[in-house]
Amino acid sequence: MKKLLILLLAWTFTGAALARPLLVAAASDLGYCIDELVAAYRKTAPEAEPKVSLGASGNFFAQIRNGAPFEVFLSADMDYPRQLIKLGAADSATPAPYAIGRIALWSLDPQIDPARGIAALVADARVTRFAIANPVTAPYGRAAKAALERDGVWDKVQAKLVVGENIAQTAQFVQTGNAQVGIISFATLHSTKLKGSGRYALVPNDGLAPIEQGAIVTRAGAGNPHAAGFVRFLGSPEARAILARNGFSLPAGAAE
């Protein structure tokens, strides 16, 4: 009886340790598929309890660098995870690309056709507000700025520019009429809320760096087995199917 009690107590404490929350910081462009990803992961690890915070990758980078307890970081680029490694704030063995994003011009105004392209829309007098995410903190904002620079209209767009803290807020500017046009993530347009709304056109990739999104286990996650497990899961066929269904391209070399 005593031995049985010891075994039950050991099982109880082990189960409690395994069930502790896994704190995940995720780029806001994942907001429309992260719940599905978490639910799929929990089927493989029922004792896991991922708790997700959404926001701008740059803001999460600064928080993790300064000791925030996030255990997994799903960035909208690979640069922030690499910087965390250099700072000793993340596990150098765990960075993994999980998705490749695209940017798109999007408008709800029936008189504005995104297929005309960036330069034409910046020059259009009907477009008084043009939304992008913050290029300082949001990788999709950097991509939008790079596209505007490539097309020679970065200086011209300044008077019309409305800057969102992240890609979700940028989409909200267009939704609420605070901007006639926005450059947002293609994945955002696949959300249940936005799918079929307005018109969009993918921004050509010519001359632009790919938006390779990366996951990493942070220093805080080193002691949680589910941190590395969740990052590995993002390369699984099930996770890749979820990401592809939600508008992301898939990196080569992800785990099958």
N, C-alpha and C positions, 0 to 999 in steps of 0.2 A: 504493500500500500504506500509506504514511504517513497519507494522508487517510482511508482506511478505518479505520485504527486509532484515529484521533482521533474519528471518528463513533461507533465502538463504545464508546469510553470515555465520550463525552458521553451516549450512550444509557444506559449503565450507571449513571452518576451521577444522571441525571435519573430513571431508574426507581427508584433507591434513595431519592431524595428524596420521590417520590410515594408510595412504599410505607411511609413512616414511620408509626408507629401514630397513630391519632386517639384521643385520650383523652376519653372521654365519661363524665360524671357523670349518672346517671339516677335519678329518684325510684323508690322500691322498688315502687310499684304497677305499674311497667312490667316487673317481674321475670319475669313469665310470658309476655311477648310480645317482649321486647327482642331475644332471639336471632333470632327470625323477622324482625324489622325489620332487624337488621344483615345477615342473610343476603340479604334482598331488596335492600338497598342495594348490597351487594357485587356483585350481578349487573349493576348499572348502572355500578359503578366497581370492577372487579376488583382494581385496584392498591391500594384502600383497606384499611386494617387497623384498624377500630374496636376499641378496648379499653374495655369498659364496667365501671364501678363502680356498684353499687347502694347506696342509703341514703336517709336523710331529707333532704329538700330544704333544710331550714334548716341542717343540718350542712354540706352541700355549699356553700351560699351563704357561710357563714363561711370555709370553706377557700379558695374561689375569691377572696373578698375579701382574704384574707391571702396570696395569691400561689400557691395550688396550681395545678399545670400543666394542669388540665382544660381542654380546648379547646371542648367543647360541653357545655352544661348543659341537661338535660331536667328541668325543675322540675315539681312537682305543682301549681303555681299560676303566675300571671303576675307576682305581686308581687315575688318574689325576682329574676327577670330584670330587672325595671324598677329595682330597687334597685341592682343591679350596674351598670346604665347610669349612674345618678346618681353612683356612686362611681368611674366611669371604668374599671371592671373588665370591661366587655363592650362589644361592638359595637352601637351604637345603631340601626344599619340592619338588624339581623338578628332581633330578637325576633319570634316567630311562635307563635300558639296552635296546638296540634296535636291536642288532645283535650279533652273535657269529661267529668269524672268524676261518679259518683254514690256515695253511701254507702248501706250496707245493714246491717240488724241480722242477725246470724248466730249460730246455736246448733247444737251437735251433741247436745244433751240432748233426747231424745224427748218429755220432759214439758214442754218449754218451746217455745212457739209465738211466733216473732218477729212474726207478723202482729198480735199483740195491741198492739204499739206500744211506744215507748220508756218512757212514763210507767208503764204496767202492768208492764213487766219490771223497772224500777228498784224498784217497790214489792213485787215478788214475793219472798217470803222464801226461795224456793228458789234465787234468784240471789244468791249471796254474793260473786261476783267479776264485775265488768263491765269489759271491756277496751276501751280506745281508744288511738289513737296519741298521742304527745306533742303537745299543742296549741302548744307553743313552737317546735318545729322541723319538725313535719309538717303540711302543709296539710290532709290528711285528718283529722288530730287536731283542728285548728281547726274543721273542718266538724262533727265529732262534738260538740265542745264547744258550738258554736252551736246544734246541734239539741237538745242536752240543756237548754241555757238557754231556747230557744224553748218547749220543752215543760214548763218550770218545775221541772225536777228536777236541775239542776246541783248545787245544795247537797245534795240528798238522796242523790246517787249517790257522794259523796266517800268514804264509809266502805267502799264496795264497789269503788272504782276501781282498776284495774290498768292501768298506762301503758306502752305499748310504745315503743321508740325510733323505730320507723317502722311502716308499715302491715303489712309482712311479719311483724314480730315480734308485732304485735297479733293477727294471724291465728293465729300459733303458740300464743299463750296459750289460744285457744279449742280448737285442735287437741289440745293436750296436757292439757286439762282444768283448766288453771290459771284459766280463766274460763268461766262457763256461757254468757255472751253477749258478743259483741263488735260494735262498729260498725267495719266495715272497708269497703274499696273494693269496689264491685260488680265491677270488673274482676278482682280477686283470686279471686272466686268462679267465674270462667270458666276458671281455670287447669286443666290436665289433672289436677293433684294434688287439687284441691278440688271440681271440678265434680260436682254431685250429692251432695255430702256435707252432711248435716244439712239444716236449713231456713233460709231467709232471707226477709226482706221489705225492699223498698226503703224508705228513709226519705223521706217526702214532702218536696218541695222548698220548700213554702210558707214564705216568710219567710227563706229561706236564700240566701246568695250562691252563684252557680254556681261549681263547681270547674273553672275554666278553666286548663288546663295549658299551659305555655309553654316553648319551646326558644329558645336563644340561643347565639351564638358568643361566647366569652369573649375577653378581651385576649390570652390565651395562644394562642388559635386563629386569630388574625388572619393569620398567615403560612401557614396550612395550607388549601389550597383545598378539601379534603374536609370541613372544618368547616362552611362555608357550604353545601356540597353536601349534607351529611347533614341539616341543618336544612331545606333546600328539599325534600328527599326525603320528609320527614314529611308534607308536604302533597300528595303524589302520590296518584293513585287506588289504587295498590298498597298504600302505607302506610296509607291511610285504611281500606282493606278489612281489613287486619290488625288495626288498632285497634278497628274496629267489631265484628269477630269475637270480640275479647277483652273485650267489655263496655263499651267507651267510646262515648260519643256524640261527634259530630264538629262542630267549630266551623264556622260559616258563613265563606265567603271564603277558605278554604284553597285552595292551588293545585290546579288540575285538570290 
